[in-house]
Amino acid sequence: MFTNFRNSELGLIALALDEEENERRQTRRRKLWIHSAWKTRPVQGEFRTLFSHLVDDETKFYEYFRMTQYTFCERLKKLEPRLRKNDTFWRVSVSPKERLAVFLRFLATGDSFKTISFSYRLGKSTVAAIVHDTSRTVIDLLLEEVMPVPNEEKWNAIAEEFWTKWQFPNRIGSLDGKHVTIQAPNNSGSLYWNYKKTYSIVLLALVDPCYNFIAIDVGAYGKNSDGGILVNSNLGKSLENNTLSVPKSKTLPGTDVELPMVIVGDEAFPLKTYLMRPYPGRNLTNDKAIFNYRLSRARRISENAFGILQQKFRIFRRILQGDPNNLTMIVTAACVLYNFIRKMEGYRVPEQRMDQTETAEGSGSSSNLRNLPRIRGRSTDAAFAVREQLRKFLNSPQGTVEWQEHVALAI
């Protein structure tokens, strides 16, 4: 097309096209530096008009921020140095307290950035920047405090508490995955499309007996299985290489039999010497059915933790929009805050009530103990032997505690 033009003429054409493009960009530039409605933020913004009233009512404060005032102040104290921004000649910066309020309101409601923008009289891009910046700050400053890597003494304490509360020996955690629904990212194909027919990123969590997160892995593609995510995660690699300071073995209560410490999961995970899963199949013997019941009762702690997390932060009930990397950071920050709140406020889920609920469920018909469909997979001889020994122990007098008779009746 341009073979008949000289280089000088082509250069002039290019300059003319650049000038035309610059004119188009100038016409698209916003006419206002800041909308007049946002200028009323110091007077009419939700933080200005509502926060002082919430401070006077602890119940309303908790309902709005999903935490007590004491927890809010303690968290602000830790995050304030990083959240404080410098004022400029053109505008006053958003205070650390208001930035934290915007972030918590986003987690508590799952509202869009635009909705929070209107209520707080802030620009949509400003709200997005606050949420992402606060997420990074929470992870950087609180992650090591509320989710440290356990040492050998801590693992032993977790195992002891699991035995006391849930009557499953040598157990150091419950493992499960949760799909966090997101809007389909651009040009992502089917990477985030999961078996529930939604787009999601996966939150894989190891949970202690008090519903706290010991370790998490966030951001895997929704199409991946829980077992595959575990294998490729830092947690799975550390367990496989035995680099988490987990005690090698421990004597079962009341016996001289030594077995390795294990985590428990559902049939989505492979059978390992460090990971117990239920017996597959439908027509199981009573002993195996009892073992599956005890394992399921111990494993569902992780599902309970996800339920508490979802109840605390309603963002997990919405379809999240944005870049998957930013969403991964937000979900990680929410899990860190979940642990922080439980550390500061104690456990709001009554343990006695949970036990009573399980007793009521266990006393029902045998349909409650129905086995899941078999999932094909390989089991190592060592892992199978560990499971057999655990099964025999749980059905022995030493492992019975007060649950053997109850479970046998249920079956």
N, C-alpha and C positions, 0 to 999 in steps of 0.2 A: 504493500500500500504506500509506504514511504520511500520507495526506491528512487523516485524522481526528485527528492528533496536533498539539498545539501545539508551538511552538518550544522551550519550556522542557522539555517531555516528551521531545522528540527529543534534547535535550542530555543528559538523564539516561541515556537509552538508549545514547548514544555513549560516555559515561563508563563505563557498566557493561561495554560491549564491550571498551573499552581495558584495564580492569582484568583481564578474563578473558584477554585476549591476553598481558598481562604475566605472569600466573600461569603460562600455558603456556610462555612463554620461560624463566621461572625453573626450571621442572621439566626443561627441556632443557639447561640449563647443566651443564657438566662438573662432576663431583663432586671431581676432583683437579686441583690447579694444575699438578702435574707427576707423571707416573707414577713409582712407586717404582723401576721398572727403569731409568729414565733417570737417577735419582739416583746410580747406580753408574758413570756415565760416567768420572769421574776415575780410577777404579780398574779397571773392566772394559771400558771402551770400546775399540774396535778401534785407535784412534789411540794410546791409552795402552799397550796390550799388544803391539802389532805394530810400531809405528814404530821403536822403539829397535833391534829385531832387523833391520829392513830397512836401517838406517843402517850396520850392520856388514857387509852383503853388497850390493855394488854391483849384481850381476846381479839379485838379488831386488828391489832397489829399482827398477831399471829396468822389470822385468816388472810391478810393482805400479802405478807412476805413469807409465809409458811415457816416461820421461826420466831422465837421470842426476842424481845428487845435486847436482852443480855447477849444472846448469840449474835445478833446483828452488830452490836457495838464491839464485841470481841473480834468479829471478822473484819469490821471496818478498821480496827486498830492495826491489824496485821497487813491489810491491803492498802491503807491510805497513802503511804509514801510512794507507791508505784502508780496509784490512781490519780494523784494530784498533777494537774497540768498547769502550765504557765498562762497567765493572762496576756492578751495582746492589745495593741493600740485600738483595734477595731471592736473587740468583744471580750467579755469576761468568760473565763473557762467554766465548764460544768464542774461543780464541786465533787470531791470523792464520794460523799454521802449520797448525792443524787445519782452519780454514775452507778453506785452499788444498788440503789433502789431500782433504777431502770433495768439492770441486769437481772435482779431477783424477780421483778415483775414479769419479765420475759419468760423466765423459767417457770414461774408459778402459774402462768396463764397459757403460755404457748401462743399468745397473740402475735400478729405480724408486726414487723418493724413499722409499717405505716400506721397501724392502730395505736401503738405506743407513741409514735411521733405526734399524733394529734392530741393525745391526752397529756403528754408532758411538754408540749409546745417546743419540740425539737425536730430538726430536719431528719428525714428518713435515713440518710447516709450517716448522720451523727449517731443515731440510735444503733445502727449496724456497727459502727466503729466502736461504740461503747461496749456492746455485747462481746465483740470479738476480742477487744483489748482486755476486758475484765476476765474473760475466759482464760486467756494466756496468763494473766496475773495470778488467778486462783491456782492454776496448775503449777506454776513456777514456785509459789510461796507456800502452798498448803499440801501438795501431793506427798512430799516426803514425811510430813508430820502426821497425816491421817491415814496414809497407806504405805507404811514403810515395809521393806522386805523383811519378813520374820526371820529371827535366828532360831537355833535349835531349841532353846528354852521356850520361845514363843510357840513353836510348833507343838511341843509337848503339852503346853497349857491349852492350846486349841483342841488337841486330841482328848485331853482329860475332860474338857467342858462338853465336847460332843458326846462322850460316853455318859456323862452325868445327865445331860438334857435329852439326848435322843437315842441312847442305848445302842450305839454302833461303835465298836472298838477300833482303835488305831486309825481313826479318820481325821484328816487334817483340813477338809474343806468339801463344799458342794459346788459342782461345776455345771454351768448351763449357759445357753446363749439366748439373747433377746434381739428380735428384729426391730429396729427403730425406723419407722416409716418416713420416707423422704420423697420429695418430688423428683421425678426422673431427671438426672443431670443431662446436660446437652451432650450429644454424640457419645453416649455411654452404652448404647446397644442394650444387651440383656445382662450386663454385668451386675446390676443392682436388683434384677428381677428375681424374686424369691418364690418358694413353693406356695406361699399364701396369696400369690398373684398380686403383690404390691412391690414397690421399689423400696429398698431398705439398705441400711448399714447395720452391721452386727455388733452388739455389745456382748462379749464373752467375759464372764465373771466367775471368780472363785470366792466363795462366801463362807464366813465363819459361823459358829452356832448362834450368834446374836444378830444375824442378818447384816453384818458389816462386810464390805468388800475387802478382801485380802489382796487381790490383784485383778486387773481388768485388761482387756484388749479390745480396742474400739476402732471401727472403720473398715472392717473386712467387707468384701462385696456380699450383697444379699444372696447371690446365687450359690455361694459356698456353703458346704455342710459344717456343722459344729465341729465334727471330728477333724475335718481338713483345716479349719481355722486354728484349732488347738495345735496341730502338728507344725504349722508355719508360724505360730506366735512365739514371742520370747518366753512366755510361761511354759508352753509345751516343750520347747527346746531345753529350757532349764531343768524341767522335770526329767526329761529323757537323759540329760547329761549329769543329773544329780548335782547341780550347782546351787541349790536353794537352801543348803544347810538342813535339809530334812533328815531326821534320824533314820538310820538304815532299818532298824527293826525295834520292836517293843513287845514285851510279854503281854499276852492277853490277860485281862483282869481275872484273877482267881485261878490261873493256870500257869504252867511252865512252858507253854507254846509261844514261840517268837514268830511274829509275822511283820512284814514291812508296813510302814505307814502309807495310807492310801487316800485318794480323793474319790468321790462317788459321782457318777453321772448317769444319764439315761442311755438308751440304746443307740443314740447318735454317735457315741464315743466308742473307741476300740477298747478291748480288754487288755489291760497292762498290769504289771506287778504293782504299779503305783496308782492305777485307776480301775475301780470296780464298777461294773455295769450289771444289770439284771440278767438272770437266766433267760434265754430266748425260748420261744415256743408257747403253746397254749396248754397242752395237757401235762402240767407239771405235777410232781409229787407234792405232798403237803409240806415237806421240809424245804423244798425249793421255793414253793409259793410263799412260805413264811419268810424266807430269806429275801425274796423280792419285795415283800411288804416292808420289811425293816429297812432295806436299802432305799426304797422309794420314799419312806417316811423321812429318812435322813437326807435324801437328795433334794426333796422339794423345798428345803430351806432357801436354795438359790431362787426358786420361783417366787417364794414369799418375799424375798428381798426385792425382786423386780416389781412386785405388786406395791410394796411400800414406797419404792422410788417413784413409781408412776403416780401414786396418790399424793406424794409430796410435791412433785413437779409435774404439772399437767402438760408440759411441753411434750411428754412422751405419749400423750393421747392425740396429738396433732400430726399433720403431715408437714414435716420440716422442709423449708425451702432454702436453697443456697448451695454454695460450693461444698462438696463432700468433705474437703479438708477442714473447712470452717465448722461444719456440723460435727465432725469427729471431735474437734476441740471443745465445742459446746457440751456434747454428751459427756466427755471426760471430766469437764469442770463440774457438771451436775453430779456426777458420781463422787467426786472429791467433796463437794459441799454436803452431799448426803451423809458421808462418813463424819464430816466435821459437825454437822447438826446433831447426829446421834451421840457423838463424843461429848458435846457440850450440854445436851438436854437429857441424856439418858435414853432409855428405850421406851417409846410410847406404845409399843405393841405389848400388851400384858402377856407374859410367858404362861401364866396359869390359864388364862383364857384360851391360848393357842392349844395347850394340852387338852383342855376340856373339849375343844372343837374336834381334835384328832380322835379322842375317845368316842365321841358321838359318830364320827364318820366311820371309824373302824368297827363299830358294833352293828353296822348295816349288813346288807346282803353281800354275798360273795362277788357280786358284779363290781364292787369297789376294788377288788383285787385282780380284775381281769388283766391279763398280760397284753402287752403291746405286740403287734405283728413282728415277726422275726425279720431282722435286718442282717443280711449276709456279711460276714467278716471273719478275720482270722484271729484266733486266740493262741497265745503262746502257752506252752505246757506249764511254765512257772506261774503265769498269771492265773491259769485255770486251777492250779493246785492251791494258790492263795485263796481264791474264791471258795473252793471246796472246804478248806480249813475254817474260813470265816463262817461258812454256812453251818458246819458242825458245831462251832462254838456258839453261834446264836441260837441253836436249837438244844444246847446243853443246859443243865441246871445253872452253871455259872453265868451263862449269857442270857438267861431268861428274864431276870429282874421281875417286874410285875406285868410284863407284856405278853409272855408266852401263852398263858391261858386265854387272855383276851383275843389274841390273834388266831389261836387255834379254833376258838368259838366262831370267830368271824369267817374263817374258811369253811 
